[in-house]
Amino acid sequence: MVEVPAAEPAVADLRSRYDATSSLGVPAHITVLFPFMSPDEITSDVLREAQGALTAVKPFEFSLTKVGRFPVTSYLCPEPPEPFNALTNALVGRFPMFRPYGGAHGDIVPHLTVAHGDSERADSAAVELERRLSMLDPIRTWCSAVTLLENSSGRWKRMHVIELGARNVHTLG
């Protein structure tokens, strides 16, 4: 995932109400590839492979200024979406057995989920997001790393950080 701390002031309270992953330790983020392998399968070789796949994508700037909808989800749309697609495609190219969302969707739609679960809750969150975006300065930020999370304890925590355009993976304690 790409962590997006710049979005937290605008979405943290909505995510805590409407996105169950928020209470499990998942920060505001844009998913790059999910599902991925279990933590006990992630070896130093796997991390080197992931790093090698991601070196082709350089750090990039993006903004979150538009609300999007899936049937039971409301989200912020990153602009431009292409670098996020490049991150996903790079990892899928290196790990073809892991498809975005298990292959359930044909297209990759980069997004920062704010509400998920049912259409009524997603509608409420989308209305509030639209209101907030009209009042706030645009959310503009930078992507310079991909974070690998794991949830073997039932709570999500950072396991590794892969810097874009670099040759290093940071393992977190």
C-alpha positions in Angstrom: 0.0 0.0 0.0 0.9 3.7 -0.3 0.4 5.4 3.0 -1.3 8.8 2.6 -0.9 10.7 5.9 -1.8 14.0 4.2 -5.3 12.7 3.8 -5.8 11.9 7.5 -7.1 15.3 8.6 -9.9 15.1 6.0 -10.8 11.5 6.3 -9.7 10.0 9.7 -13.0 10.5 11.5 -15.0 9.2 8.5 -12.8 6.2 8.2 -13.2 5.4 11.9 -17.0 5.5 11.4 -17.4 3.9 8.0 -14.3 1.7 7.3 -13.7 -1.2 9.8 -10.0 -1.5 8.7 -9.3 1.8 10.4 -9.9 0.4 13.9 -7.6 -2.5 13.0 -4.6 -0.2 12.4 -4.8 0.5 8.7 -3.9 4.1 8.0 -5.3 6.2 5.1 -3.8 4.5 2.1 -4.1 3.5 -1.6 -3.8 -0.2 -2.1 -1.1 -1.4 -4.5 -1.6 -5.2 -4.3 -4.0 -7.2 -2.1 -4.0 -10.0 -1.2 -0.3 -10.8 -1.0 1.6 -13.7 0.6 1.5 -14.5 4.3 4.2 -13.0 6.5 6.0 -16.3 7.0 6.5 -16.5 3.2 8.1 -13.1 2.9 11.8 -13.8 2.8 14.7 -11.5 2.0 14.5 -13.0 -1.5 10.9 -12.0 -1.9 11.7 -8.5 -0.6 14.5 -8.2 -3.1 12.2 -9.3 -5.9 9.6 -6.7 -4.8 12.2 -4.0 -4.6 13.5 -4.9 -8.1 10.0 -4.7 -9.5 9.3 -1.3 -7.9 12.6 0.4 -8.9 11.2 1.2 -12.3 8.6 3.5 -10.6 10.1 6.8 -9.5 8.6 8.8 -6.6 5.7 10.9 -7.8 3.3 13.7 -6.7 -0.4 13.2 -6.7 -3.6 14.8 -5.4 -6.9 13.7 -3.9 -9.6 16.2 -5.0 -12.5 14.0 -6.3 -14.9 11.5 -4.6 -15.5 8.2 -6.3 -18.0 5.4 -5.7 -18.3 1.7 -5.9 -21.7 0.1 -4.9 -20.8 -0.2 -1.2 -17.7 2.0 -1.1 -16.9 5.7 -1.2 -13.3 6.8 -1.8 -11.0 9.5 -2.9 -9.5 9.3 -6.4 -5.8 9.8 -6.8 -4.8 12.0 -9.7 -3.0 10.9 -11.7 -3.9 7.2 -11.3 -1.3 5.9 -13.7 1.7 5.7 -11.3 -0.4 3.6 -8.9 -1.4 1.3 -11.8 2.3 1.1 -12.6 3.1 0.0 -9.0 0.4 -2.7 -9.1 1.5 -3.9 -12.6 5.1 -4.0 -11.6 4.3 -6.3 -8.6 1.9 -8.5 -10.5 4.5 -8.8 -13.2 7.0 -10.1 -10.6 4.4 -12.1 -8.6 1.8 -13.2 -11.1 0.1 -15.6 -8.7 -1.2 -12.6 -6.7 -3.8 -10.7 -8.6 -5.3 -7.4 -7.4 -8.3 -8.3 -5.2 -7.8 -11.9 -6.1 -8.8 -11.2 -9.7 -12.3 -10.2 -8.7 -12.3 -7.0 -10.8 -11.2 -6.5 -14.4 -9.8 -3.0 -14.1 -7.4 -1.5 -11.5 -9.0 1.5 -9.9 -6.6 3.2 -7.5 -8.5 4.6 -4.6 -8.3 5.7 -0.9 -11.3 4.0 0.8 -13.2 6.2 3.2 -16.3 4.1 3.7 -17.0 0.5 3.0 -19.8 -1.9 3.9 -23.2 -0.8 2.5 -24.5 1.7 0.0 -26.3 3.9 2.6 -23.1 4.4 4.7 -21.1 4.9 1.5 -23.6 7.5 0.3 -23.4 9.4 3.7 -19.6 9.4 3.6 -19.6 10.5 0.0 -21.8 13.5 0.7 -19.6 14.5 3.6 -16.4 14.0 1.6 -17.8 16.3 -1.2 -18.6 19.0 1.4 -15.2 18.7 3.0 -13.3 18.8 -0.3 -15.2 22.0 -1.3 -14.1 23.7 1.9 -10.5 22.4 2.2 -7.3 23.1 0.3 -6.7 20.3 -2.2 -4.9 17.3 -0.8 -1.6 17.2 -2.6 1.2 14.9 -1.6 4.0 12.7 -2.6 4.5 8.9 -3.0 8.0 7.8 -2.3 7.5 4.3 -0.8 5.3 1.3 -0.7 4.5 -0.2 2.7 3.9 -3.9 3.3 1.4 -4.5 6.1 0.6 -7.8 7.8 -2.2 -8.8 10.2 -1.2 -12.1 11.7 -2.1 -10.8 15.1 -5.6 -9.6 14.0 -4.3 -6.0 13.8 -2.5 -4.6 10.8 1.0 -3.4 11.3 3.9 -2.2 9.1 6.3 -5.0 8.2 8.5 -3.5 5.4 8.9 -0.2 3.6 10.2 -0.3 0.0 11.5 3.1 -1.2 10.7 3.9 -4.8 13.6 4.5 -7.0 16.0 3.0 -4.4 17.5 -0.3 -3.8 16.7 -0.6 -0.1 13.9 -2.3 1.8 13.4 -1.3 5.4 12.3 -4.0 7.8 10.3 -2.6 10.7 10.3 -4.1 14.2 
